[in-house]
């Protein structure tokens, strides 16, 4: 799990988003050639308790970072606070799915993560 917003990621794991992605890349690369199918959750895709509504472009950049590290992945788009508006969910998924979903990259919508 990596948060899209800096404030939430710092609160949860006491590291920046960049530090979390770096750690994820190092851990993933360390598995060698026979990697399992991965599900990585992105927290605060819609709302952050500290930063408010999360810009869709921030989520898209996080999705791109995940795919760059692990091109065979299921990405959880998480409504961490339970405050995602239906139009925001539809808009974000409408941008992500056609662009990134494939046989190698799948998505799941997680209503609320803790």
DAZI-V15914 format. One record per residue. N is the residue number from 1. OMEGA is omega in whole degrees, 0 to 359 (NA if undefined). NEAR is the number of other ideal C-beta (glycine too) atoms within 12 Angstrom. Layout:
BEGIN
{{N:OMEGA:NEAR} {N:OMEGA:NEAR}}
END
This chain:
BEGIN
{{1:174:27} {2:178:41} {3:176:40} {4:183:43} {5:179:34} {6:184:27} {7:181:23} {8:180:36} {9:177:31} {10:181:22} {11:184:20} {12:188:27} {13:177:20} {14:175:14} {15:176:19} {16:175:20} {17:179:34} {18:179:18} {19:179:18} {20:178:32} {21:177:31} {22:178:17} {23:177:21} {24:180:30} {25:180:21} {26:180:13} {27:182:18} {28:178:25} {29:181:15} {30:180:12} {31:179:17} {32:187:9} {33:186:8} {34:182:7} {35:175:16} {36:172:13} {37:185:17} {38:167:23} {39:178:21} {40:179:34} {41:172:32} {42:179:45} {43:177:38} {44:178:42} {45:183:48} {46:185:41} {47:177:32} {48:180:32} {49:181:21} {50:188:19} {51:179:23} {52:182:17} {53:184:25} {54:178:39} {55:181:22} {56:180:26} {57:177:16} {58:179:29} {59:180:42} {60:177:27} {61:179:25} {62:177:41} {63:180:37} {64:179:24} {65:179:28} {66:183:39} {67:179:30} {68:180:18} {69:185:29} {70:185:28} {71:173:21} {72:192:22} {73:166:32} {74:182:28} {75:176:41} {76:175:31} {77:194:41} {78:171:38} {79:190:33} {80:185:36} {81:182:27} {82:183:17} {83:180:20} {84:176:30} {85:181:16} {86:180:14} {87:178:13} {88:178:24} {89:181:28} {90:180:17} {91:181:22} {92:180:35} {93:177:28} {94:176:17} {95:185:24} {96:190:33} {97:182:22} {98:185:11} {99:190:18} {100:182:30} {101:181:21} {102:174:17} {103:183:11} {104:183:17} {105:178:28} {106:182:25} {107:172:32} {108:177:23} {109:180:26} {110:186:27} {111:179:19} {112:175:19} {113:179:27} {114:NA:14}}
END
